[in-house]
Amino acid sequence: MTQHLETRTSVVEGEPLWLGLLRLNTKGDAFRENLKKISLYWRPHATYWKSTDSAAKLAVSPGPVGRYPLDFSFQLESGHFANFDQAGLPVQRCRDGNGFVHNYTMMCGFALAHWERYLESGDPGQRVNLFQVARYIVESGEHRSDGSLVLHAERPGEGHVGELSSMFQGQALSVLCRAWLATGDHSFLKAAIGCLGSYETPVELGGVLGTISSIGVPWYEEYPTDSLNHVLNGMIFALWGLHDLCKVTGNERAGRLFETGVESVIRALPLFDNGFWSWYWVCENDPPYIASMMYHSMHVCQLLSLASQTGRQELRSYASKFQSYADSLICRSRAAAAMVSAKVALAGGGRRHFTARVEQHNARFRHQGTGQ
């Protein structure tokens, strides 16, 4: 769930971190957003993400797929979904402020939040939002000749021709599985199975399968580029989609991909631990990037949920370790300082460099192999 802040300034060597934060943007919204993010380091941990309670009493049984591990329902009142298209689907304002796009991550979070409300209340009207998103996924995705369904980011005025992401694929799997269970509509199941193809296709061939070369493990890439930045939260969202499909259908491909991915996460966790906080991503050729307070909290919830799904104690141990960092004022202060420094570095051109790499990679595969 990656939302990086647009910044327009340059780095002044040796300036204090508080001045670096001030320089991130002097124009209202972005500056206030940076202050808000930094203030999170001194709020209670529970104000961020929380896992769903698998033992809670529900009005409707979630069936074999179970409850989604992370609770998105609070976002329905938080203002996160502020803009909608004429069909009632949430849209995201473009980074430059000109227009809106359908963001798969936002739409799937919206769908899963309403599904959670349906399970809690029994109100069938809450399901409509999930069905709408599921249909949008089927209709807007790239249907390749090999049967794969690949989801691309939307570009204003161009449609869904942008970058792909393992997080799109994973969250779409979770939405499609629930839509199929609730309706029996096999177009949803066919689309869910189609989502698996990109997990098996290397990044250099237009898929999301990468490798953390330092330890030689496969990784389902949130940002497939020619020089990979391996994201922890996106990898786990991708795994949850595979887990859902395996649970509801017994699909062996999904099961194998899930087990492989879990082993990769376990082997890679030491790389995401910097001794006082978690890294948001670790890179092939660039320095790692520190997780914000929000993403660090997400890492804890995700690892605990994945531990419950798999029974792997290694995952629970790292969740506890990362939680101990969040509980420490010293660690939170160090992480806040590191985040300001990282934001200033991005403002100096790091984000533009990364965005250019994403676009360069995507341009090689745009419209390639489409069956539309």
TIBA-366279 format. One record per residue (C-alpha): residue number from 1; residue in three letters; x, y, z. Coordinates in Angstrom, 1 decimal, padded with zeros to 4 digits. Each point is the difference from the previous one (the first is absolute). Example, Ala and Ser with C-alpha at 12.3 -4.5 7.8 and 13.67 -1.06 7.14 Angstrom:
<pts>
<1 "ALA" <012.3 -004.5 007.8>>;
<2 "SER" <001.4 003.4 -000.7>>;
</pts>
This chain:
<pts>
<1 "MET" <000.0 000.0 000.0>>;
<2 "THR" <002.5 002.5 -001.2>>;
<3 "GLN" <-000.7 003.7 000.0>>;
<4 "HIS" <003.2 002.1 -000.2>>;
<5 "LEU" <-000.2 003.7 000.4>>;
<6 "GLU" <000.8 002.3 -003.0>>;
<7 "THR" <002.7 002.5 001.0>>;
<8 "ARG" <001.7 002.8 -001.8>>;
<9 "THR" <003.2 001.2 001.6>>;
<10 "SER" <003.7 -000.7 000.2>>;
<11 "VAL" <002.2 -001.3 002.8>>;
<12 "VAL" <002.2 002.4 001.8>>;
<13 "GLU" <003.0 -001.9 001.5>>;
<14 "GLY" <000.3 000.1 003.7>>;
<15 "GLU" <-003.3 001.7 000.8>>;
<16 "PRO" <-001.9 -001.1 003.1>>;
<17 "LEU" <-002.7 -002.6 -000.5>>;
<18 "TRP" <-002.7 002.3 001.2>>;
<19 "LEU" <001.0 002.5 -002.6>>;
<20 "GLY" <000.1 -002.9 -002.6>>;
<21 "LEU" <-003.6 -000.8 000.9>>;
<22 "LEU" <-001.0 003.7 -000.4>>;
<23 "ARG" <001.7 000.0 -003.4>>;
<24 "LEU" <-001.8 -003.1 -001.2>>;
<25 "ASN" <-002.8 002.3 -001.2>>;
<26 "THR" <-001.0 003.5 000.9>>;
<27 "LYS" <-003.3 -000.2 -001.8>>;
<28 "GLY" <-002.7 -001.0 002.4>>;
<29 "ASP" <-001.4 -003.5 -000.6>>;
<30 "ALA" <003.3 -001.9 -000.5>>;
<31 "PHE" <001.6 001.7 003.0>>;
<32 "ARG" <-003.0 -000.7 002.3>>;
<33 "GLU" <000.0 -003.6 -001.2>>;
<34 "ASN" <003.7 -000.4 000.9>>;
<35 "LEU" <-000.6 001.5 003.4>>;
<36 "LYS" <-002.9 -002.4 000.5>>;
<37 "LYS" <002.1 -003.0 -000.9>>;
<38 "ILE" <002.8 001.0 002.3>>;
<39 "SER" <-002.5 000.6 002.9>>;
<40 "LEU" <-001.1 -003.7 -000.3>>;
<41 "TYR" <003.3 -001.1 001.7>>;
<42 "TRP" <-001.3 001.4 003.3>>;
<43 "ARG" <-003.5 -001.5 -000.1>>;
<44 "PRO" <-001.2 -003.3 001.4>>;
<45 "HIS" <000.9 -003.0 -002.2>>;
<46 "ALA" <-003.7 -001.1 -000.1>>;
<47 "THR" <-001.0 003.1 -001.9>>;
<48 "TYR" <001.5 -001.3 -003.2>>;
<49 "TRP" <-000.9 -003.5 -001.5>>;
<50 "LYS" <-001.5 -002.9 001.8>>;
<51 "SER" <-000.6 -003.6 -000.9>>;
<52 "THR" <-003.6 -001.3 -000.2>>;
<53 "ASP" <-001.1 -002.2 002.8>>;
<54 "SER" <-000.5 -003.5 -001.3>>;
<55 "ALA" <-001.8 -001.0 003.2>>;
<56 "ALA" <-002.5 002.9 -000.1>>;
<57 "LYS" <-003.7 -000.9 -000.3>>;
<58 "LEU" <-001.3 000.9 -003.4>>;
<59 "ALA" <-003.5 000.4 -001.5>>;
<60 "VAL" <001.2 -001.9 -003.2>>;
<61 "SER" <002.5 -002.8 -000.2>>;
<62 "PRO" <003.0 001.0 -002.2>>;
<63 "GLY" <000.1 -003.6 -001.3>>;
<64 "PRO" <003.3 -001.8 -000.9>>;
<65 "VAL" <001.8 003.2 -001.0>>;
<66 "GLY" <-000.4 001.4 003.5>>;
<67 "ARG" <000.2 003.6 001.0>>;
<68 "TYR" <002.6 002.2 -001.8>>;
<69 "PRO" <003.0 000.2 002.3>>;
<70 "LEU" <000.3 003.8 000.0>>;
<71 "ASP" <-003.0 002.2 001.0>>;
<72 "PHE" <-000.7 002.7 -002.6>>;
<73 "SER" <-003.5 000.9 001.4>>;
<74 "PHE" <001.3 003.1 002.0>>;
<75 "GLN" <000.8 001.6 -003.3>>;
<76 "LEU" <-003.6 000.3 -000.9>>;
<77 "GLU" <-000.3 002.8 002.7>>;
<78 "SER" <003.5 001.4 -000.2>>;
<79 "GLY" <-000.4 002.0 -003.2>>;
<80 "HIS" <002.3 -002.4 -001.9>>;
<81 "PHE" <-002.7 -000.6 -002.6>>;
<82 "ALA" <-000.8 003.6 -000.8>>;
<83 "ASN" <-000.7 000.0 -003.7>>;
<84 "PHE" <-002.2 -002.3 -002.2>>;
<85 "ASP" <-000.8 -000.6 -003.6>>;
<86 "GLN" <-003.6 000.0 -001.3>>;
<87 "ALA" <-000.3 -003.7 000.7>>;
<88 "GLY" <000.9 000.5 003.6>>;
<89 "LEU" <003.6 -001.4 -000.2>>;
<90 "PRO" <002.7 001.9 002.0>>;
<91 "VAL" <002.5 001.9 -002.1>>;
<92 "GLN" <003.4 001.5 000.9>>;
<93 "ARG" <001.0 003.5 -000.8>>;
<94 "CYS" <003.1 000.1 -002.4>>;
<95 "ARG" <003.3 001.0 001.6>>;
<96 "ASP" <000.0 003.2 -002.1>>;
<97 "GLY" <-003.5 000.9 001.2>>;
<98 "ASN" <-001.4 -000.3 -003.6>>;
<99 "GLY" <-002.8 -002.6 -000.1>>;
<100 "PHE" <-000.6 -003.3 001.7>>;
<101 "VAL" <000.8 -003.6 -000.7>>;
<102 "HIS" <-001.3 -003.4 001.1>>;
<103 "ASN" <002.7 -001.5 002.3>>;
<104 "TYR" <-000.4 -003.7 000.5>>;
<105 "THR" <001.5 000.1 003.5>>;
<106 "MET" <-002.5 002.6 001.1>>;
<107 "MET" <-002.9 -001.7 -001.6>>;
<108 "CYS" <000.8 -003.4 001.5>>;
<109 "GLY" <000.4 001.6 003.4>>;
<110 "PHE" <-003.4 001.6 -000.5>>;
<111 "ALA" <-001.5 -003.4 -001.0>>;
<112 "LEU" <001.6 -001.9 002.9>>;
<113 "ALA" <-001.1 002.7 002.5>>;
<114 "HIS" <-003.6 -000.3 -001.1>>;
<115 "TRP" <000.2 -003.8 000.0>>;
<116 "GLU" <001.2 000.1 003.6>>;
<117 "ARG" <-003.1 002.2 000.8>>;
<118 "TYR" <-002.2 -002.6 -001.7>>;
<119 "LEU" <001.5 -002.8 002.1>>;
<120 "GLU" <-000.6 002.0 003.2>>;
<121 "SER" <-003.5 001.4 -000.7>>;
<122 "GLY" <-001.5 -002.5 -002.4>>;
<123 "ASP" <-001.1 002.9 -002.2>>;
<124 "PRO" <000.0 -001.3 -003.6>>;
<125 "GLY" <000.3 003.5 -001.4>>;
<126 "GLN" <003.6 000.1 001.2>>;
<127 "ARG" <000.9 -002.8 -002.4>>;
<128 "VAL" <-000.9 002.1 -003.1>>;
<129 "ASN" <003.2 002.0 000.3>>;
<130 "LEU" <002.1 -003.1 -000.1>>;
<131 "PHE" <-001.9 -001.3 -003.0>>;
<132 "GLN" <000.5 003.3 -001.8>>;
<133 "VAL" <003.7 000.0 000.5>>;
<134 "ALA" <000.3 -003.7 -001.0>>;
<135 "ARG" <-001.8 000.8 -003.3>>;
<136 "TYR" <002.2 003.0 -000.6>>;
<137 "ILE" <003.1 -002.2 000.5>>;
<138 "VAL" <-001.3 -002.6 -002.6>>;
<139 "GLU" <-001.0 002.7 -002.5>>;
<140 "SER" <003.1 002.3 000.3>>;
<141 "GLY" <002.8 -002.6 000.3>>;
<142 "GLU" <002.2 -001.2 -002.8>>;
<143 "HIS" <-001.1 -003.4 -001.1>>;
<144 "ARG" <003.1 -001.6 -001.6>>;
<145 "SER" <000.0 -002.8 -002.6>>;
<146 "ASP" <001.3 -002.5 002.6>>;
<147 "GLY" <-003.0 000.5 002.2>>;
<148 "SER" <001.7 002.4 002.4>>;
<149 "LEU" <-001.7 003.0 001.4>>;
<150 "VAL" <002.4 002.9 000.7>>;
<151 "LEU" <-001.0 003.3 001.6>>;
<152 "HIS" <001.6 003.2 -001.0>>;
<153 "ALA" <-000.1 003.4 001.7>>;
<154 "GLU" <-002.4 002.5 -001.7>>;
<155 "ARG" <001.5 003.0 -001.9>>;
<156 "PRO" <-002.3 003.0 -000.3>>;
<157 "GLY" <-001.6 000.0 -003.5>>;
<158 "GLU" <001.7 -003.3 -001.0>>;
<159 "GLY" <-001.6 -002.7 002.1>>;
<160 "HIS" <001.8 -002.8 001.9>>;
<161 "VAL" <003.3 000.0 -002.0>>;
<162 "GLY" <002.4 000.9 002.9>>;
<163 "GLU" <002.2 -002.1 002.3>>;
<164 "LEU" <-001.1 -003.4 001.4>>;
<165 "SER" <000.5 -001.1 003.6>>;
<166 "SER" <-000.1 -003.1 002.1>>;
<167 "MET" <-002.1 001.9 002.5>>;
<168 "PHE" <-002.7 000.7 -002.7>>;
<169 "GLN" <000.0 -003.7 -000.8>>;
<170 "GLY" <-000.2 -001.2 003.6>>;
<171 "GLN" <-002.7 002.4 001.2>>;
<172 "ALA" <-002.0 -000.7 -003.2>>;
<173 "LEU" <000.2 -003.7 000.8>>;
<174 "SER" <-001.4 000.6 003.4>>;
<175 "VAL" <-002.9 002.0 -001.4>>;
<176 "LEU" <-000.7 -002.4 -002.8>>;
<177 "CYS" <000.0 -003.1 002.3>>;
<178 "ARG" <-002.6 001.6 002.3>>;
<179 "ALA" <-002.2 001.2 -003.0>>;
<180 "TRP" <000.1 -003.6 -001.4>>;
<181 "LEU" <-001.0 -001.5 003.4>>;
<182 "ALA" <-002.9 002.4 000.4>>;
<183 "THR" <-001.4 -000.2 -003.6>>;
<184 "GLY" <001.3 -003.2 -001.6>>;
<185 "ASP" <000.8 002.1 -003.1>>;
<186 "HIS" <002.8 -002.0 -001.7>>;
<187 "SER" <001.3 003.1 -001.8>>;
<188 "PHE" <001.4 001.1 003.4>>;
<189 "LEU" <001.6 -003.4 000.6>>;
<190 "LYS" <001.5 000.0 -003.5>>;
<191 "ALA" <001.4 003.4 000.6>>;
<192 "ALA" <001.5 -001.0 003.3>>;
<193 "ILE" <001.8 -003.0 -001.5>>;
<194 "GLY" <001.2 002.3 -002.8>>;
<195 "CYS" <001.7 002.2 002.6>>;
<196 "LEU" <002.5 -002.8 000.8>>;
<197 "GLY" <001.8 000.3 -003.3>>;
<198 "SER" <001.9 003.2 000.9>>;
<199 "TYR" <001.3 -001.6 003.1>>;
<200 "GLU" <001.7 -002.6 -002.2>>;
<201 "THR" <001.3 002.4 -002.6>>;
<202 "PRO" <003.4 001.7 000.6>>;
<203 "VAL" <000.0 003.8 000.2>>;
<204 "GLU" <002.2 000.2 -003.1>>;
<205 "LEU" <-002.8 -001.9 -001.9>>;
<206 "GLY" <-002.8 002.2 001.2>>;
<207 "GLY" <-001.0 -001.7 003.2>>;
<208 "VAL" <000.6 000.8 003.7>>;
<209 "LEU" <002.4 -002.8 000.9>>;
<210 "GLY" <003.4 001.4 001.1>>;
<211 "THR" <002.9 -001.2 002.1>>;
<212 "ILE" <001.8 001.3 003.0>>;
<213 "SER" <003.4 -000.7 -001.4>>;
<214 "SER" <002.0 000.3 003.3>>;
<215 "ILE" <-001.8 -003.0 001.4>>;
<216 "GLY" <-001.3 -001.6 -003.2>>;
<217 "VAL" <-003.7 -000.1 000.9>>;
<218 "PRO" <-003.0 000.7 -002.3>>;
<219 "TRP" <-002.1 003.1 000.8>>;
<220 "TYR" <-003.4 001.2 -001.3>>;
<221 "GLU" <000.8 003.6 -000.9>>;
<222 "GLU" <-002.2 002.9 000.9>>;
<223 "TYR" <002.1 002.1 -002.3>>;
<224 "PRO" <001.3 -002.0 -003.0>>;
<225 "THR" <002.8 002.0 -001.5>>;
<226 "ASP" <003.4 -000.7 -001.6>>;
<227 "SER" <001.7 000.6 003.3>>;
<228 "LEU" <-002.2 -001.4 002.7>>;
<229 "ASN" <-001.1 001.5 003.3>>;
<230 "HIS" <-001.4 -002.9 002.1>>;
<231 "VAL" <-003.0 001.1 002.1>>;
<232 "LEU" <-001.0 -002.0 003.1>>;
<233 "ASN" <-003.6 001.1 000.4>>;
<234 "GLY" <-000.8 -000.5 -003.7>>;
<235 "MET" <001.5 -003.5 000.1>>;
<236 "ILE" <-002.3 -001.0 002.8>>;
<237 "PHE" <-003.1 001.5 -001.7>>;
<238 "ALA" <000.9 -002.1 -003.0>>;
<239 "LEU" <000.3 -003.1 002.2>>;
<240 "TRP" <-003.4 000.5 001.6>>;
<241 "GLY" <-001.6 -000.1 -003.4>>;
<242 "LEU" <001.6 -003.3 -000.7>>;
<243 "HIS" <-001.0 -001.3 003.4>>;
<244 "ASP" <-003.7 001.0 -000.7>>;
<245 "LEU" <-000.1 -001.8 -003.4>>;
<246 "CYS" <001.6 -003.1 001.5>>;
<247 "LYS" <-002.5 -000.1 002.9>>;
<248 "VAL" <-003.1 000.4 -002.1>>;
<249 "THR" <000.9 -002.3 -002.9>>;
<250 "GLY" <003.0 -002.1 001.1>>;
<251 "ASN" <001.9 001.4 -003.1>>;
<252 "GLU" <003.4 -001.7 000.1>>;
<253 "ARG" <001.7 002.7 -002.0>>;
<254 "ALA" <-001.1 002.6 002.5>>;
<255 "GLY" <001.1 -002.2 002.9>>;
<256 "ARG" <003.5 -000.5 -001.5>>;
<257 "LEU" <000.4 003.7 -000.6>>;
<258 "PHE" <-001.1 000.8 003.5>>;
<259 "GLU" <002.3 -002.5 001.6>>;
<260 "THR" <003.0 001.2 -002.1>>;
<261 "GLY" <-000.9 003.6 000.9>>;
<262 "VAL" <-000.2 -000.7 003.8>>;
<263 "GLU" <003.4 -001.6 -000.1>>;
<264 "SER" <001.4 003.1 -001.8>>;
<265 "VAL" <-001.5 002.3 002.6>>;
<266 "ILE" <001.5 -002.0 002.9>>;
<267 "ARG" <003.5 000.0 -001.6>>;
<268 "ALA" <-000.2 003.7 -000.9>>;
<269 "LEU" <-001.2 001.3 003.3>>;
<270 "PRO" <003.5 000.6 001.4>>;
<271 "LEU" <000.6 002.3 -003.0>>;
<272 "PHE" <-003.1 002.1 001.0>>;
<273 "ASP" <001.3 000.4 003.6>>;
<274 "ASN" <002.3 003.0 000.5>>;
<275 "GLY" <000.5 -000.5 003.7>>;
<276 "PHE" <-002.5 002.7 001.2>>;
<277 "TRP" <-002.8 -000.1 -002.7>>;
<278 "SER" <-001.1 -001.7 -003.2>>;
<279 "TRP" <000.9 000.9 -003.5>>;
<280 "TYR" <-002.8 000.8 -002.4>>;
<281 "TRP" <002.0 -001.5 -002.8>>;
<282 "VAL" <003.4 -001.5 -000.6>>;
<283 "CYS" <001.6 000.6 -003.4>>;
<284 "GLU" <002.2 -001.7 -002.5>>;
<285 "ASN" <002.1 003.2 -000.8>>;
<286 "ASP" <-001.2 002.7 002.3>>;
<287 "PRO" <-000.1 000.6 003.8>>;
<288 "PRO" <-002.9 -001.4 001.9>>;
<289 "TYR" <-002.9 002.3 000.9>>;
<290 "ILE" <-001.3 000.3 003.5>>;
<291 "ALA" <-003.6 -001.0 000.7>>;
<292 "SER" <-002.3 002.8 001.3>>;
<293 "MET" <-001.8 -000.5 003.3>>;
<294 "MET" <-003.1 -001.1 -001.9>>;
<295 "TYR" <001.9 -002.6 -002.1>>;
<296 "HIS" <002.0 -001.2 003.0>>;
<297 "SER" <-003.3 -000.6 001.8>>;
<298 "MET" <-001.3 -001.8 -003.1>>;
<299 "HIS" <003.0 -002.3 000.0>>;
<300 "VAL" <-000.7 -001.1 003.5>>;
<301 "CYS" <-003.7 -000.7 -000.8>>;
<302 "GLN" <000.9 -001.8 -003.2>>;
<303 "LEU" <002.7 -002.2 001.5>>;
<304 "LEU" <-002.3 -001.0 002.9>>;
<305 "SER" <-002.8 -000.9 -002.4>>;
<306 "LEU" <002.3 -001.9 -002.3>>;
<307 "ALA" <001.4 -001.9 003.1>>;
<308 "SER" <-003.6 -001.0 000.9>>;
<309 "GLN" <-000.7 -001.2 -003.6>>;
<310 "THR" <003.2 -002.0 -000.2>>;
<311 "GLY" <001.0 -000.9 003.6>>;
<312 "ARG" <003.5 001.2 -000.7>>;
<313 "GLN" <001.6 001.3 003.2>>;
<314 "GLU" <002.7 002.0 -001.9>>;
<315 "LEU" <-002.7 002.4 -001.2>>;
<316 "ARG" <-001.4 000.4 003.5>>;
<317 "SER" <003.5 000.7 001.4>>;
<318 "TYR" <000.6 002.8 -002.4>>;
<319 "ALA" <-003.4 001.5 000.6>>;
<320 "SER" <000.8 000.1 003.7>>;
<321 "LYS" <003.4 001.5 -000.7>>;
<322 "PHE" <-001.4 002.7 -002.3>>;
<323 "GLN" <-002.7 000.7 002.7>>;
<324 "SER" <002.7 000.4 002.6>>;
<325 "TYR" <001.6 002.7 -002.2>>;
<326 "ALA" <-003.4 001.8 -000.3>>;
<327 "ASP" <-000.4 -000.2 003.8>>;
<328 "SER" <003.4 001.8 000.5>>;
<329 "LEU" <000.1 003.8 000.1>>;
<330 "ILE" <003.6 -000.1 -001.0>>;
<331 "CYS" <-000.7 -002.2 -003.0>>;
<332 "ARG" <-002.9 002.1 -001.1>>;
<333 "SER" <002.0 003.1 000.2>>;
<334 "ARG" <002.8 -001.5 -002.0>>;
<335 "ALA" <-002.5 -001.2 -002.6>>;
<336 "ALA" <-001.6 003.4 -000.2>>;
<337 "ALA" <003.4 001.7 -000.6>>;
<338 "ALA" <000.8 -002.6 -002.6>>;
<339 "MET" <-003.3 000.5 -001.8>>;
<340 "VAL" <000.5 003.8 -000.2>>;
<341 "SER" <003.5 -000.6 -001.4>>;
<342 "ALA" <-001.4 -002.5 -002.6>>;
<343 "LYS" <-002.8 002.4 -001.0>>;
<344 "VAL" <002.6 002.8 -000.6>>;
<345 "ALA" <002.1 -002.5 -002.1>>;
<346 "LEU" <-003.1 -000.8 -002.1>>;
<347 "ALA" <-000.6 003.7 -000.5>>;
<348 "GLY" <003.5 000.3 -001.4>>;
<349 "GLY" <-000.9 -002.2 -002.9>>;
<350 "GLY" <-000.3 -003.5 001.4>>;
<351 "ARG" <-003.7 -000.3 -000.7>>;
<352 "ARG" <000.4 001.3 -003.6>>;
<353 "HIS" <002.7 -002.5 -000.6>>;
<354 "PHE" <-002.2 -002.9 001.3>>;
<355 "THR" <-003.0 001.2 -002.0>>;
<356 "ALA" <002.0 000.2 -003.2>>;
<357 "ARG" <001.2 -003.6 000.6>>;
<358 "VAL" <-003.6 -001.2 000.4>>;
<359 "GLU" <-001.1 001.7 -003.2>>;
<360 "GLN" <003.0 -001.2 -002.0>>;
<361 "HIS" <-000.7 -003.6 001.0>>;
<362 "ASN" <-003.7 000.3 -000.6>>;
<363 "ALA" <000.5 001.5 -003.5>>;
<364 "ARG" <001.7 -003.2 -001.0>>;
<365 "PHE" <-003.1 -002.1 000.7>>;
<366 "ARG" <-002.9 002.4 -000.8>>;
<367 "HIS" <-002.7 -001.8 -001.9>>;
<368 "GLN" <002.3 -003.0 -000.4>>;
<369 "GLY" <-001.9 -003.3 -000.3>>;
<370 "THR" <-003.4 001.5 000.7>>;
<371 "GLY" <-003.0 -001.9 -001.1>>;
<372 "GLN" <-002.3 003.0 000.2>>;
</pts>
